[in-house]
């Protein structure tokens, strides 16, 4: 089993990007341009590596390889994007890799592109790229090319060597458990061994509601691979496990006018197998709350007025500051209730919320995370 943190270090040791790996400061697939560029790199790396895995490391400065991290990205449906836009789509996996020096809410993103030994191309137009385009890696660049020759296998040996040097061992596993237990000691850290092989650590602020136990500020990591499987600073989570699986049920707090409820969002089950491998099953179980349309029209217009004041730099009244705290979540509720224009408004609010208050921006990002899951499903 590959220790992904060690793998990233080995990839970065090559310094410059090349035909089997790329590095990015960040990736944004919430807009057409970001999606297009991401798909271009997936296409190019897949075509340039017909026999071996290829990688994209996200959260690294390009010039000096400084690991700065990115937000946790738990989009288990990213394969849907690949399948929708690429012909002969490779299997692509996005993983969140924690590093000890990064803040709790930051990780390094690792994209693994599995080999398929077929030519991958764009299925349809996106941004400025045309359907049918074929990309290859030319050094550190993903370039469009006319394909008329056999794909050459240039990287199998070197990638195999890098992956072999990143194999996990008992020392790395134990160090990972101790690091997790020490770092999360304020949040009831625990660990469990599955199938005498997999070590899973998790922590969270425990809360009893009637006869049930819920957790907030949840962090769950598969230590063998140094992969963070789940992280949320705000939402409530219920955890269940037996000797074969570990299940997370995520709840989100939504409501209007100081009346809130918790709604089930997603169920994620990690299945551990006897053959020393595991799989993750993610199911959206969200039933969007429905509200009175007149009330929503009032809230939607109020949000728009607040956003206009932020844009013009006008000081908000006390009651408007309270409304601003729920602006992102209420825009989301409006969208889930048929207000299509609420979506571009929510996107437009990002810059102003980020500038206004850092804690409020964390809440905004949680709202976007919910939206992303709902949209992909």
C-alpha positions as CSV (number, residue, x, y, z in Angstrom):
1,X,0.0,0.0,0.0
2,X,1.3,3.4,-1.0
3,X,1.8,6.1,1.7
4,X,0.5,9.1,-0.3
5,X,2.3,11.7,1.8
6,X,5.6,10.0,1.0
7,X,4.6,9.7,-2.7
8,X,4.0,13.4,-2.9
9,X,7.4,14.1,-1.4
10,X,9.0,11.8,-3.9
11,X,7.1,13.4,-6.8
12,X,8.2,16.9,-5.7
13,X,11.8,15.7,-5.4
14,X,11.8,15.7,-9.2
15,X,11.4,19.5,-8.9
16,X,10.1,20.3,-12.4
17,X,6.8,19.0,-13.7
18,X,7.2,16.5,-16.5
19,X,5.2,14.1,-18.7
20,X,4.0,12.0,-15.7
21,X,3.1,14.6,-13.1
22,X,1.9,18.1,-12.8
23,X,1.7,20.4,-9.8
24,X,-0.8,23.2,-9.1
25,X,-1.2,25.9,-6.5
26,X,-5.0,25.3,-6.7
27,X,-7.6,23.9,-9.0
28,X,-11.1,25.5,-9.4
29,X,-13.7,23.3,-11.2
30,X,-16.6,25.5,-10.2
31,X,-16.3,27.6,-13.4
32,X,-16.0,26.6,-17.1
33,X,-12.4,27.8,-17.5
34,X,-11.2,25.9,-14.4
35,X,-13.0,22.7,-15.5
36,X,-11.6,23.0,-19.0
37,X,-8.0,23.4,-17.8
38,X,-8.4,20.5,-15.4
39,X,-9.8,18.3,-18.1
40,X,-7.0,19.3,-20.5
41,X,-4.4,18.2,-18.0
42,X,-6.2,14.9,-17.3
43,X,-6.4,14.2,-21.0
44,X,-2.7,15.1,-21.6
45,X,-1.4,13.0,-18.7
46,X,-3.5,10.0,-19.6
47,X,-2.4,10.1,-23.2
48,X,1.3,10.5,-22.2
49,X,1.3,7.6,-19.8
50,X,-0.4,4.6,-21.4
51,X,1.2,2.0,-19.0
52,X,1.7,3.8,-15.7
53,X,-0.2,6.1,-13.2
54,X,0.1,9.8,-13.7
55,X,-0.4,12.4,-11.0
56,X,-1.4,16.0,-10.3
57,X,-0.3,17.5,-6.9
58,X,-2.4,20.4,-5.8
59,X,-1.5,22.9,-3.1
60,X,2.2,23.5,-4.0
61,X,4.0,26.7,-5.0
62,X,5.3,26.2,-8.5
63,X,8.7,28.0,-8.1
64,X,10.0,26.5,-4.8
65,X,7.7,23.5,-4.2
66,X,6.6,25.1,-0.9
67,X,3.6,23.0,0.4
68,X,0.9,25.6,1.2
69,X,-2.2,23.3,1.0
70,X,-5.7,23.7,-0.2
71,X,-9.2,23.2,1.3
72,X,-10.4,19.7,1.9
73,X,-12.2,18.6,-1.3
74,X,-14.6,15.7,-0.8
75,X,-16.2,15.5,-4.2
76,X,-16.6,11.7,-4.8
77,X,-18.4,12.5,-8.1
78,X,-15.4,13.9,-9.9
79,X,-15.4,10.9,-12.1
80,X,-18.8,12.0,-13.4
81,X,-17.1,15.2,-14.8
82,X,-14.4,13.1,-16.5
83,X,-16.9,10.7,-18.0
84,X,-19.1,13.6,-19.3
85,X,-16.4,15.5,-21.1
86,X,-13.8,12.9,-22.2
87,X,-13.8,10.1,-24.8
88,X,-12.1,7.0,-23.4
89,X,-12.0,8.6,-19.9
90,X,-9.4,7.3,-17.5
91,X,-10.2,6.3,-13.9
92,X,-9.4,9.4,-11.8
93,X,-9.1,9.5,-8.0
94,X,-8.9,12.7,-5.9
95,X,-7.5,12.3,-2.4
96,X,-6.8,14.7,0.4
97,X,-3.4,14.2,2.0
98,X,-2.7,15.9,5.4
99,X,0.7,17.3,6.2
100,X,1.8,18.0,9.9
101,X,2.8,21.6,9.3
102,X,-0.5,22.6,7.6
103,X,-3.5,24.0,9.5
104,X,-6.3,21.6,10.3
105,X,-8.5,22.8,7.4
106,X,-5.7,22.4,4.8
107,X,-4.5,19.4,2.9
108,X,-2.6,18.6,-0.3
109,X,-4.8,17.4,-3.1
110,X,-3.5,14.3,-5.0
111,X,-5.1,13.4,-8.3
112,X,-4.2,9.9,-9.6
113,X,-4.9,9.1,-13.2
114,X,-5.0,5.3,-14.0
115,X,-3.5,4.1,-17.3
116,X,-6.0,2.9,-20.0
117,X,-3.7,2.5,-23.1
118,X,-6.2,4.3,-25.3
119,X,-6.3,7.8,-26.7
120,X,-8.3,10.2,-24.6
121,X,-9.9,13.3,-26.2
122,X,-12.5,15.9,-25.4
123,X,-16.0,14.7,-26.1
124,X,-17.5,18.1,-26.6
125,X,-16.6,21.8,-26.5
126,X,-15.7,23.5,-23.2
127,X,-14.4,27.0,-22.8
128,X,-12.0,27.6,-25.6
129,X,-11.2,23.9,-26.3
130,X,-13.0,22.1,-29.1
131,X,-14.6,18.7,-28.9
132,X,-12.3,16.1,-30.5
133,X,-9.1,17.9,-29.2
134,X,-6.3,15.5,-28.1
135,X,-3.7,16.7,-25.6
136,X,-0.3,15.4,-24.7
137,X,2.4,16.4,-22.3
138,X,5.3,18.3,-23.8
139,X,7.7,18.6,-20.9
140,X,5.7,20.5,-18.2
141,X,3.0,21.7,-20.6
142,X,-0.2,20.1,-21.8
143,X,-0.4,20.8,-25.5
144,X,-2.9,19.9,-28.2
145,X,-1.4,17.6,-30.9
146,X,-2.5,15.7,-33.9
147,X,-2.3,12.0,-33.1
148,X,-1.0,9.8,-35.9
149,X,1.6,7.6,-34.2
150,X,1.7,4.9,-31.7
151,X,1.8,6.0,-28.0
152,X,5.3,5.5,-26.5
153,X,5.8,4.1,-23.0
154,X,8.4,6.5,-21.6
155,X,7.7,6.6,-17.9
156,X,6.8,3.2,-16.6
157,X,10.1,2.4,-15.0
158,X,10.6,5.8,-13.3
159,X,7.0,6.0,-12.0
160,X,7.3,2.4,-10.7
161,X,10.5,3.3,-8.8
162,X,8.8,6.4,-7.3
163,X,5.8,4.4,-6.1
164,X,8.0,1.6,-4.7
165,X,9.9,4.1,-2.7
166,X,6.6,5.3,-1.2
167,X,5.4,1.9,0.1
168,X,4.0,2.1,3.6
169,X,5.6,0.3,6.6
170,X,5.0,-0.3,10.3
171,X,7.1,2.7,11.3
172,X,5.2,5.1,9.1
173,X,1.9,3.7,10.3
174,X,2.8,4.0,14.0
175,X,4.1,7.5,13.4
176,X,0.9,8.4,11.7
177,X,-1.3,7.1,14.6
178,X,0.8,9.0,17.2
179,X,0.8,12.2,15.1
180,X,-3.0,12.0,14.8
181,X,-3.7,11.2,18.5
182,X,-1.4,14.0,19.6
183,X,-2.7,16.6,17.2
184,X,-6.4,15.9,17.8
185,X,-6.2,15.3,21.6
186,X,-8.8,17.9,22.3
187,X,-11.4,16.2,20.2
188,X,-11.7,12.6,21.6
189,X,-9.3,10.9,19.1
190,X,-9.8,7.2,18.5
191,X,-8.4,4.5,16.3
192,X,-9.5,1.1,15.1
193,X,-7.8,-1.7,13.1
194,X,-9.8,-3.4,10.4
195,X,-9.0,-6.8,8.9
196,X,-5.7,-6.8,10.9
197,X,-4.3,-4.4,8.3
198,X,-6.1,-1.1,7.9
199,X,-5.7,1.6,10.7
200,X,-8.4,4.2,10.8
201,X,-8.2,7.2,13.1
202,X,-11.0,9.6,13.8
203,X,-11.8,12.5,16.2
204,X,-14.6,14.9,16.8
205,X,-16.4,16.9,19.5
206,X,-18.9,14.4,20.9
207,X,-22.5,15.5,21.6
208,X,-25.4,13.4,23.0
209,X,-28.8,14.1,21.6
210,X,-31.5,11.9,23.2
211,X,-30.1,8.4,22.8
212,X,-27.8,9.2,19.8
213,X,-24.2,10.4,19.6
214,X,-23.1,13.0,17.1
215,X,-19.8,14.6,16.4
216,X,-18.7,18.0,15.1
217,X,-15.3,19.1,13.9
218,X,-14.8,15.6,12.6
219,X,-11.5,14.4,11.1
220,X,-11.1,10.9,9.7
221,X,-7.9,9.5,8.3
222,X,-6.8,6.2,6.8
223,X,-3.3,6.0,8.3
224,X,-1.9,3.3,6.1
225,X,-2.1,5.7,3.1
226,X,-2.0,9.0,5.0
227,X,-5.3,10.0,3.4
228,X,-7.9,12.2,5.0
229,X,-11.2,10.6,4.2
230,X,-13.5,13.2,5.8
231,X,-13.2,16.7,7.4
232,X,-15.8,19.2,8.4
233,X,-15.5,22.2,10.7
234,X,-19.2,22.8,11.1
235,X,-21.5,19.9,10.2
236,X,-22.8,17.2,12.5
237,X,-21.8,13.6,11.8
238,X,-23.0,10.2,13.1
239,X,-20.4,7.4,13.0
240,X,-21.1,3.6,12.9
241,X,-18.6,0.8,12.4
242,X,-18.2,-3.0,12.6
243,X,-15.3,-5.3,11.8
244,X,-15.8,-4.9,8.0
245,X,-16.9,-1.3,7.5
246,X,-16.9,2.3,8.8
247,X,-20.0,4.4,8.0
248,X,-20.3,8.2,8.2
249,X,-23.7,9.9,8.0
250,X,-23.3,13.7,7.5
251,X,-25.9,16.2,8.6
252,X,-26.2,19.8,7.6
253,X,-27.9,22.6,9.6
254,X,-30.3,24.6,7.4
255,X,-33.2,26.9,8.1
256,X,-34.6,30.4,8.0
257,X,-35.5,33.2,10.4
258,X,-33.7,31.6,13.4
259,X,-35.5,28.3,12.9
260,X,-33.1,25.5,12.0
261,X,-33.1,21.8,11.6
262,X,-30.5,19.1,10.8
263,X,-31.0,17.3,7.5
264,X,-29.2,14.2,6.4
265,X,-26.8,15.0,3.5
266,X,-24.7,12.1,2.6
267,X,-23.9,8.6,3.7
268,X,-20.3,7.4,3.1
269,X,-19.3,3.8,3.8
270,X,-15.7,2.5,3.7
271,X,-15.7,-1.2,3.0
272,X,-12.6,-3.1,4.1
273,X,-11.9,-6.4,2.2
274,X,-9.9,-9.5,3.1
275,X,-7.7,-9.0,0.0
276,X,-6.0,-6.0,1.6
277,X,-7.9,-3.4,-0.3
278,X,-10.8,-1.1,0.4
279,X,-13.6,0.8,-1.4
280,X,-15.6,3.9,-0.6
281,X,-19.4,4.1,-1.3
282,X,-20.9,7.5,-1.2
283,X,-24.7,8.0,-1.4
284,X,-26.5,11.4,-1.4
285,X,-29.5,11.1,1.0
286,X,-30.4,14.8,1.0
287,X,-34.1,15.8,0.9
288,X,-34.0,19.6,0.4
289,X,-36.3,21.5,2.9
290,X,-39.2,23.3,1.2
291,X,-40.3,26.7,2.4
292,X,-43.0,29.2,1.7
293,X,-42.3,31.0,-1.6
294,X,-43.4,34.4,-0.3
295,X,-40.9,34.1,2.6
296,X,-38.2,33.1,0.3
297,X,-38.8,36.1,-2.0
298,X,-38.4,38.4,0.9
299,X,-35.2,36.7,2.0
300,X,-33.8,36.6,-1.5
301,X,-34.4,40.3,-2.0
302,X,-32.9,41.1,1.4
303,X,-29.8,39.1,0.5
304,X,-29.5,41.0,-2.8
305,X,-29.8,44.4,-1.0
306,X,-27.0,43.3,1.5
307,X,-24.8,42.1,-1.4
308,X,-25.3,45.5,-3.2
309,X,-24.2,47.4,0.0
310,X,-21.1,45.2,0.3
311,X,-20.3,45.9,-3.3
312,X,-20.6,49.6,-2.8
313,X,-18.8,49.6,0.5
314,X,-21.8,50.9,2.5
315,X,-21.8,50.1,6.2
316,X,-24.4,47.4,7.2
317,X,-27.0,48.0,9.9
318,X,-27.0,45.6,12.9
319,X,-29.8,43.5,11.6
320,X,-28.2,43.3,8.2
321,X,-25.0,42.0,9.8
322,X,-27.1,39.2,11.3
323,X,-28.6,38.4,8.0
324,X,-25.2,38.4,6.4
325,X,-24.2,35.5,8.6
326,X,-26.9,33.4,6.9
327,X,-26.6,34.9,3.5
328,X,-24.8,31.9,1.8
329,X,-27.0,29.3,3.4
330,X,-30.2,31.2,2.6
331,X,-29.1,31.6,-1.0
332,X,-28.6,27.9,-1.1
333,X,-32.1,27.3,0.3
334,X,-33.5,29.6,-2.3
335,X,-31.8,27.7,-5.1
336,X,-33.0,24.4,-3.7
337,X,-36.5,25.8,-3.8
338,X,-36.4,26.8,-7.5
339,X,-34.7,30.2,-7.4
340,X,-32.2,29.6,-10.2
341,X,-30.8,33.1,-10.0
342,X,-29.7,32.5,-6.5
343,X,-26.8,30.4,-7.8
344,X,-24.9,33.2,-9.6
345,X,-25.6,35.5,-6.7
346,X,-24.0,33.0,-4.3
347,X,-21.0,32.8,-6.5
348,X,-20.8,36.6,-6.8
349,X,-20.9,36.9,-3.0
350,X,-17.7,34.9,-2.5
351,X,-15.3,37.8,-2.9
352,X,-17.2,40.2,-0.6
353,X,-17.8,37.6,2.1
354,X,-14.1,36.6,2.0
355,X,-13.1,40.2,2.4
356,X,-15.6,41.0,5.1
357,X,-14.8,38.2,7.7
358,X,-12.6,35.1,7.6
359,X,-14.9,33.1,9.9
360,X,-17.9,33.9,7.8
361,X,-15.9,32.8,4.8
362,X,-15.5,29.3,6.4
363,X,-19.2,29.1,6.7
364,X,-19.5,30.1,3.0
365,X,-17.2,27.4,1.9
366,X,-19.2,24.8,3.8
367,X,-22.3,26.0,1.9
368,X,-20.4,25.6,-1.4
369,X,-19.4,22.1,-0.4
370,X,-23.0,21.1,0.1
371,X,-24.0,22.7,-3.2
372,X,-21.3,20.9,-5.1
373,X,-22.5,17.5,-3.8
374,X,-26.1,18.3,-4.6
375,X,-25.3,19.5,-8.1
376,X,-23.2,16.5,-9.1
377,X,-26.0,14.2,-8.1
